[in-house]
């Protein structure tokens, strides 16, 4: 695939670079905020080799590419100069609050997904090695590999500060310092032996001390607030004095404000949401497993599954495990099974080839969009098969309390994430998802006469 040529085609057909207010990407799709969506040539893009489908959801114009989206994004980014590729918060006033929140979550977390996934799997492999006796917890090797796997979580406020700064268009370096202040050893030492909940004071104002090393919400809110402060300072401070006084005032205001107000509120808010989700799953794992296992593909299809990802990331970072991640595995394995059923049933060589490539994409990359849009949605009945299979297998996993110690995309290569989280029942549940969905897709059948002759096999 010629990524540069594909990027040119996409930019031209979303209305040109002047029509692009902002552009980000997630694991499989380019996400555009367009100034005028009527200028986008959707029909042309849907028939472009390398483009799986087009979605217009959550205030975004989404071009589904597949696992190669990062390479296409890099080429597309070269075609859009900074002024046209970015936009200020004020420019988004016409979009709904939900759209703004969703777009922000996507932009802040998507750059960190490879680091989070890689670190999570490394941690799972370390646990597997210690449980099988291949690695001693007393060894230097264990200590060094543990540092390698856990550093992303220890410094999460700094990393999120940087990506949030890129989203809110403020200094990423000042933002990183604000995030770093929350995990500065001198600040952490103020807790002493009392730990989180200890108090100190700042200019007579009491400060509740927290451990922010693996938190998500506080720093995102802090950089959001900082974005308004920096813009205001740039307006009121003469240009010749901005180099010194903008960062000076920003740090003097934002670091205490974050520690006194934003940090505790964000941390307690995050724990509150996480506790509600965890309590619901623990109260009725069977129902939660069926709903998430069967319905997650619908969220992926709409492109709004990003709204749930921070909850999973926060759980893994703070308590070391999460109950939702396994249920997303159930959905992925169900979609893989349904697509495999299509592969077995289809007579059209192109459909068989495309379906098999989608199964392999899910198995080794945990990416379902090519299967969803290229097989399940096109043929309809396989989508129903995936919903049923995911619901049944997810219900089993939820009932047995399967948990994951990493935030990863569900595939064969990421199964070590279940080590220590009822691994046997994870395998049983996922097997049910795959086999049941495959059988149902084969039995339900589909209308091959509606297949498109020019399926883009290379996009998977």
C-alpha positions as CSV (number, residue, x, y, z in Angstrom):
1,X,0.0,0.0,0.0
2,X,1.3,3.5,-0.9
3,X,0.6,5.4,2.3
4,X,1.5,8.7,0.9
5,X,-0.9,8.4,-2.0
6,X,-3.7,7.2,0.2
7,X,-3.1,10.1,2.6
8,X,-3.3,12.5,-0.3
9,X,-6.5,11.0,-1.5
10,X,-8.1,11.2,2.0
11,X,-7.1,14.8,2.6
12,X,-8.3,15.8,-0.8
13,X,-11.7,14.1,-0.3
14,X,-12.4,15.4,3.2
15,X,-12.5,18.9,1.6
16,X,-8.7,19.6,1.5
17,X,-6.4,20.7,4.3
18,X,-8.1,24.0,4.8
19,X,-11.3,22.1,5.8
20,X,-9.5,20.1,8.5
21,X,-9.9,21.7,11.9
22,X,-8.1,18.9,13.7
23,X,-6.9,15.3,13.0
24,X,-6.1,12.5,15.4
25,X,-6.0,8.7,15.1
26,X,-6.8,5.7,17.2
27,X,-5.9,2.1,16.6
28,X,-7.7,1.8,13.3
29,X,-9.2,5.0,12.1
30,X,-8.3,8.6,11.3
31,X,-10.6,11.0,13.2
32,X,-11.2,14.4,11.6
33,X,-13.0,17.4,13.0
34,X,-14.1,19.1,9.8
35,X,-15.1,22.8,9.4
36,X,-17.7,21.8,6.8
37,X,-18.6,18.1,6.6
38,X,-20.7,18.8,3.4
39,X,-17.4,19.2,1.5
40,X,-16.3,15.6,2.3
41,X,-16.7,13.2,-0.6
42,X,-17.8,10.1,1.3
43,X,-18.7,8.0,-1.7
44,X,-15.3,8.5,-3.2
45,X,-13.5,7.6,0.1
46,X,-15.7,4.5,0.6
47,X,-14.5,3.2,-2.8
48,X,-10.8,4.0,-2.2
49,X,-8.4,1.2,-1.8
50,X,-7.1,1.2,1.7
51,X,-10.2,2.7,3.2
52,X,-12.5,0.2,4.9
53,X,-15.4,2.5,5.7
54,X,-16.5,6.0,6.7
55,X,-18.3,6.8,10.0
56,X,-19.7,10.2,11.1
57,X,-20.1,9.7,14.9
58,X,-19.5,11.7,18.1
59,X,-18.9,14.9,16.1
60,X,-16.1,13.4,14.1
61,X,-15.6,12.3,10.5
62,X,-13.9,8.9,10.9
63,X,-12.0,7.2,8.1
64,X,-11.5,3.5,9.0
65,X,-8.1,2.3,7.8
66,X,-7.2,-0.7,9.9
67,X,-3.9,-1.5,11.7
68,X,-1.9,0.6,9.2
69,X,-3.6,3.8,10.3
70,X,-0.5,5.1,12.1
71,X,1.5,5.2,8.8
72,X,-1.3,6.9,6.9
73,X,-1.6,9.4,9.7
74,X,2.1,10.3,9.5
75,X,1.8,10.9,5.8
76,X,-1.5,12.9,6.2
77,X,0.1,15.0,9.0
78,X,2.7,16.2,6.6
79,X,0.1,17.5,4.2
80,X,-1.6,19.7,6.8
81,X,0.3,22.6,8.2
82,X,0.0,23.3,12.0
83,X,-2.4,26.2,11.6
84,X,-4.9,24.2,9.7
85,X,-4.3,20.9,11.6
86,X,-5.2,22.4,15.0
87,X,-8.0,24.4,16.5
88,X,-8.6,26.1,19.8
89,X,-11.2,25.2,22.4
90,X,-13.3,28.2,21.4
91,X,-13.5,26.9,17.8
92,X,-15.5,23.9,19.0
93,X,-18.4,25.8,20.4
94,X,-20.8,24.4,17.7
95,X,-20.2,20.8,18.8
96,X,-22.1,19.2,21.7
97,X,-20.5,18.7,25.1
98,X,-20.5,14.9,24.6
99,X,-18.7,15.4,21.3
100,X,-16.1,17.5,23.0
101,X,-15.5,15.1,25.8
102,X,-15.3,12.1,23.5
103,X,-12.9,13.8,21.1
104,X,-10.7,14.9,24.0
105,X,-10.6,11.4,25.4
106,X,-9.6,9.9,22.0
107,X,-6.9,12.6,21.4
108,X,-5.4,12.3,24.9
109,X,-5.2,8.5,25.2
110,X,-4.6,7.2,21.6
111,X,-0.9,8.2,21.5
112,X,-0.3,6.2,24.7
113,X,-2.0,3.0,23.7
114,X,1.1,1.2,22.3
115,X,3.0,2.0,25.5
116,X,0.2,0.9,27.7
117,X,-0.4,-2.3,25.8
118,X,3.3,-3.2,25.5
119,X,3.9,-2.5,29.2
120,X,0.8,-4.5,30.2
121,X,1.8,-7.6,28.3
122,X,5.4,-7.4,29.6
123,X,4.0,-7.3,33.1
124,X,1.8,-10.3,32.4
125,X,4.8,-12.3,31.0
126,X,6.8,-11.4,34.1
127,X,4.0,-12.8,36.3
128,X,3.8,-15.9,34.1
129,X,7.5,-16.4,34.4
130,X,7.5,-16.1,38.2
131,X,4.6,-18.5,38.6
132,X,6.2,-21.1,36.4
133,X,9.5,-20.8,38.3
134,X,11.4,-19.4,35.3
135,X,12.1,-16.1,37.1
136,X,12.8,-15.4,40.8
137,X,11.2,-12.4,42.4
138,X,14.5,-11.9,44.3
139,X,16.6,-11.6,41.2
140,X,17.9,-8.4,39.6
141,X,16.4,-9.5,36.3
142,X,12.9,-9.5,37.9
143,X,13.5,-6.1,39.3
144,X,14.7,-4.5,36.1
145,X,11.9,-6.1,34.0
146,X,9.4,-4.9,36.5
147,X,10.7,-1.4,36.3
148,X,10.4,-1.6,32.5
149,X,6.8,-2.8,32.7
150,X,5.6,-0.4,35.4
151,X,7.3,2.9,34.5
152,X,4.5,3.9,32.1
153,X,2.1,3.8,35.1
154,X,4.4,5.4,37.6
155,X,4.8,8.4,35.2
156,X,1.3,8.4,33.8
157,X,0.6,12.0,35.0
158,X,3.6,13.3,33.0
159,X,2.7,11.3,29.9
160,X,-1.0,12.4,30.0
161,X,0.1,16.0,30.7
162,X,2.0,15.9,27.5
163,X,-0.7,14.4,25.3
164,X,-3.3,16.7,27.0
165,X,-1.2,19.7,26.2
166,X,-1.1,18.7,22.5
167,X,-4.9,18.4,22.6
168,X,-5.5,21.7,24.3
169,X,-2.8,23.5,22.4
170,X,-0.6,24.7,25.2
171,X,3.1,24.3,26.2
172,X,3.7,20.5,26.5
173,X,6.8,21.2,28.6
174,X,5.1,23.3,31.2
175,X,2.3,20.8,31.2
176,X,4.8,18.0,31.8
177,X,6.2,19.9,34.7
178,X,2.8,20.2,36.3
179,X,2.3,16.5,35.9
180,X,5.8,15.8,37.2
181,X,5.1,17.9,40.3
182,X,2.4,15.5,41.4
183,X,4.9,12.6,41.5
184,X,8.0,14.6,42.6
185,X,9.7,12.7,45.5
186,X,9.7,15.7,47.7
187,X,5.9,16.1,47.3
188,X,5.3,12.4,47.9
189,X,7.5,12.5,51.0
190,X,5.1,15.0,52.6
191,X,2.8,12.1,53.2
192,X,5.3,10.6,55.6
193,X,4.3,7.3,57.2
194,X,0.6,8.3,57.2
195,X,0.2,7.8,53.4
196,X,-2.6,9.1,51.2
197,X,-5.0,11.3,53.2
198,X,-2.3,13.0,55.1
199,X,-2.5,16.8,55.2
200,X,-0.2,19.8,54.9
201,X,-0.8,23.4,54.1
202,X,-0.1,26.0,51.5
203,X,-0.3,29.7,52.6
204,X,-2.6,28.5,55.4
205,X,-4.8,26.5,53.0
206,X,-5.0,22.8,53.9
207,X,-3.8,20.3,51.3
208,X,-5.0,16.7,51.3
209,X,-2.0,14.6,50.0
210,X,-2.6,11.8,47.5
211,X,-0.5,9.4,45.6
212,X,-0.9,10.5,41.9
213,X,1.7,8.2,40.3
214,X,-0.9,6.1,38.4
215,X,-3.9,8.5,38.2
216,X,-5.6,9.6,35.0
217,X,-8.3,12.2,35.7
218,X,-6.5,14.8,37.8
219,X,-3.8,15.8,35.3
220,X,-6.2,15.9,32.3
221,X,-8.5,18.3,34.2
222,X,-5.4,20.3,35.4
223,X,-4.1,20.8,31.8
224,X,-7.6,21.7,30.6
225,X,-7.7,24.5,33.3
226,X,-4.1,25.5,32.5
227,X,-5.0,25.9,28.8
228,X,-7.3,28.8,29.7
229,X,-4.7,30.3,32.0
230,X,-2.0,30.2,29.4
231,X,-4.2,31.7,26.7
232,X,-5.2,34.5,29.1
233,X,-1.6,35.2,30.1
234,X,-0.5,35.4,26.4
235,X,-3.2,38.0,25.9
236,X,-2.4,40.3,28.8
237,X,1.4,40.0,29.1
238,X,3.4,42.0,26.5
239,X,5.1,39.7,24.0
240,X,8.6,40.6,25.1
241,X,7.9,39.5,28.7
242,X,6.0,36.3,27.9
243,X,9.1,34.1,27.7
244,X,9.7,34.4,31.5
245,X,6.4,35.5,33.0
246,X,4.0,33.1,31.3
247,X,5.7,30.0,32.6
248,X,6.5,31.7,35.9
249,X,2.9,32.5,36.6
250,X,1.6,29.3,35.1
251,X,3.7,27.1,37.5
252,X,3.1,29.3,40.5
253,X,-0.7,29.0,40.0
254,X,-1.2,25.6,38.5
255,X,1.0,23.4,40.7
256,X,-0.6,24.6,44.0
257,X,-4.1,24.7,42.4
258,X,-3.7,21.1,41.2
259,X,-2.4,19.9,44.5
260,X,-5.0,21.7,46.6
261,X,-8.2,21.4,44.5
262,X,-8.0,19.6,41.1
263,X,-5.9,16.6,42.2
264,X,-8.0,15.4,45.2
265,X,-11.3,16.0,43.3
266,X,-10.1,14.2,40.2
267,X,-8.6,11.3,42.2
268,X,-11.7,10.8,44.3
269,X,-13.9,11.2,41.3
270,X,-12.0,8.6,39.4
271,X,-12.1,6.2,42.3
272,X,-15.9,6.8,42.6
273,X,-16.6,6.0,39.0
274,X,-14.3,2.9,39.1
275,X,-15.9,1.7,42.3
276,X,-19.4,2.0,40.8
277,X,-18.4,0.0,37.6
278,X,-16.6,-2.6,39.7
279,X,-19.5,-3.0,42.1
280,X,-22.0,-3.4,39.3
281,X,-19.8,-6.1,37.7
282,X,-19.2,-7.9,41.0
283,X,-22.9,-7.7,41.9
284,X,-24.0,-9.4,38.6
285,X,-21.0,-10.6,36.6
286,X,-23.4,-12.8,34.5
287,X,-25.5,-9.8,33.3
288,X,-22.5,-7.5,32.9
289,X,-20.6,-10.1,30.9
290,X,-23.5,-10.7,28.6
291,X,-24.2,-7.0,28.0
292,X,-20.6,-5.9,27.5
293,X,-19.5,-9.1,25.7
294,X,-22.5,-8.9,23.3
295,X,-22.7,-5.1,23.0
296,X,-19.1,-3.9,22.8
297,X,-18.9,-4.3,19.0
298,X,-21.8,-1.8,18.7
299,X,-19.7,0.7,20.6
300,X,-16.7,0.0,18.4
301,X,-18.9,0.4,15.3
302,X,-20.1,3.8,16.5
303,X,-16.5,4.7,17.5
304,X,-17.5,5.7,21.1
305,X,-15.8,2.8,23.0
306,X,-13.1,5.3,23.8
307,X,-15.4,6.8,26.5
308,X,-14.9,3.5,28.5
309,X,-11.2,3.1,28.0
310,X,-10.1,5.5,30.7
311,X,-12.0,3.5,33.3
312,X,-10.1,0.3,32.3
313,X,-6.8,2.1,32.2
314,X,-7.4,3.7,35.6
315,X,-8.4,0.4,37.2
316,X,-5.2,-1.3,35.9
317,X,-3.0,1.6,36.9
318,X,-4.5,2.0,40.4
319,X,-5.6,-1.4,41.6
320,X,-3.7,-3.7,39.2
321,X,-6.6,-5.4,37.5
322,X,-9.8,-4.7,35.6
323,X,-13.0,-6.7,34.9
324,X,-14.1,-4.9,31.7
325,X,-11.0,-5.8,29.6
326,X,-11.8,-9.5,29.6
327,X,-15.3,-8.7,28.3
328,X,-13.8,-6.8,25.4
329,X,-11.8,-9.9,24.6
330,X,-15.1,-11.9,24.5
331,X,-16.4,-9.5,21.9
332,X,-13.2,-9.7,19.8
333,X,-13.1,-13.5,19.9
334,X,-16.8,-13.6,19.0
335,X,-16.2,-11.4,16.0
336,X,-13.3,-13.5,15.0
337,X,-15.4,-16.6,15.3
338,X,-18.3,-15.1,13.2
339,X,-15.8,-14.1,10.6
340,X,-14.2,-17.5,10.5
341,X,-17.7,-19.0,10.0
342,X,-18.1,-16.7,7.0
343,X,-14.7,-17.9,5.7
344,X,-16.0,-21.5,6.0
345,X,-19.4,-20.8,4.4
346,X,-18.4,-18.3,1.6
347,X,-18.0,-19.4,-1.9
348,X,-16.7,-16.2,-3.3
349,X,-12.8,-16.4,-3.3
350,X,-12.4,-12.7,-2.5
351,X,-14.8,-12.9,0.5
352,X,-13.0,-16.0,1.8
353,X,-9.7,-14.3,1.5
354,X,-10.8,-11.1,3.1
355,X,-12.6,-13.0,6.0
356,X,-9.5,-15.0,6.7
357,X,-7.3,-11.9,6.8
358,X,-9.8,-10.3,9.2
359,X,-9.6,-13.4,11.5
360,X,-5.8,-13.1,11.5
361,X,-5.9,-9.4,12.2
362,X,-8.0,-10.0,15.3
363,X,-5.9,-12.9,16.4
364,X,-2.6,-11.2,16.3
365,X,-3.5,-7.5,16.6
366,X,-6.8,-7.4,18.5
367,X,-8.3,-5.1,15.8
368,X,-11.9,-5.8,14.9
369,X,-12.9,-3.0,12.6
370,X,-12.0,-4.7,9.3
371,X,-14.2,-7.6,10.3
372,X,-17.0,-5.4,11.6
373,X,-17.2,-3.2,8.5
374,X,-16.0,-5.6,5.8
375,X,-17.8,-8.7,6.9
376,X,-20.3,-8.5,9.8
377,X,-22.1,-5.2,8.8
378,X,-22.1,-6.0,5.1
379,X,-23.6,-9.5,5.6
380,X,-25.7,-8.6,8.6
381,X,-26.4,-12.2,10.0
382,X,-22.7,-12.8,11.0
383,X,-23.0,-9.6,13.1
384,X,-26.0,-11.2,15.0
385,X,-23.9,-14.4,15.4
386,X,-21.0,-12.4,17.0
387,X,-23.4,-10.6,19.4
388,X,-24.9,-13.9,20.6
389,X,-21.5,-15.6,20.9
390,X,-20.0,-12.7,22.7
391,X,-22.9,-12.4,25.1
392,X,-22.8,-16.1,26.1
393,X,-19.0,-16.3,26.4
394,X,-18.9,-12.9,28.2
395,X,-21.6,-14.1,30.6
396,X,-19.4,-17.1,31.5
397,X,-16.3,-14.9,32.0
398,X,-18.3,-12.4,34.1
399,X,-19.9,-15.0,36.2
400,X,-16.5,-16.6,37.0
401,X,-14.9,-13.2,37.8
402,X,-12.2,-13.2,35.1
403,X,-10.0,-10.2,35.4
404,X,-7.1,-8.7,33.4
405,X,-3.9,-7.3,34.8
406,X,-3.2,-5.2,31.7
407,X,-5.1,-2.8,29.3
408,X,-4.7,-4.5,25.9
409,X,-6.5,-5.3,22.7
410,X,-8.0,-8.8,22.8
411,X,-6.1,-11.3,20.7
412,X,-4.1,-14.5,21.0
413,X,-0.9,-12.5,21.6
414,X,-2.4,-10.7,24.6
415,X,-3.8,-13.7,26.5
416,X,-1.0,-13.5,29.2
417,X,-3.0,-10.5,30.5
418,X,-5.2,-13.0,32.3
419,X,-2.4,-14.6,34.3
420,X,-3.5,-14.4,37.9
421,X,-7.1,-13.4,36.9
422,X,-8.7,-16.9,36.5
423,X,-6.8,-17.8,33.4
424,X,-8.6,-21.2,32.9
425,X,-12.0,-19.7,32.8
426,X,-10.8,-16.9,30.5
427,X,-9.7,-19.6,28.0
428,X,-13.0,-21.4,28.4
429,X,-15.1,-18.3,28.0
430,X,-13.1,-17.1,24.9
431,X,-13.4,-20.6,23.3
432,X,-17.2,-20.4,23.8
433,X,-17.2,-17.0,22.1
434,X,-15.3,-18.1,19.1
435,X,-16.9,-21.5,18.5
436,X,-20.5,-20.5,19.1
437,X,-20.2,-17.4,16.9
438,X,-18.5,-19.5,14.1
439,X,-21.2,-22.1,14.2
440,X,-24.0,-19.6,14.3
441,X,-22.5,-17.6,11.4
442,X,-22.3,-20.8,9.4
443,X,-25.8,-21.9,10.2
444,X,-27.4,-18.4,9.8
445,X,-25.7,-18.0,6.4
446,X,-25.7,-14.8,4.4
447,X,-26.6,-13.5,0.9
448,X,-23.4,-13.7,-1.1
449,X,-25.1,-11.9,-4.1
450,X,-24.8,-8.7,-2.0
451,X,-21.0,-9.0,-1.7
452,X,-19.0,-6.2,-3.2
453,X,-16.7,-7.6,-5.9
454,X,-13.8,-5.2,-5.1
455,X,-13.3,-6.1,-1.4
456,X,-10.0,-4.5,-0.3
457,X,-8.2,-7.5,1.0
458,X,-5.0,-5.6,1.5
459,X,-6.6,-3.3,4.1
460,X,-6.7,-6.0,6.7
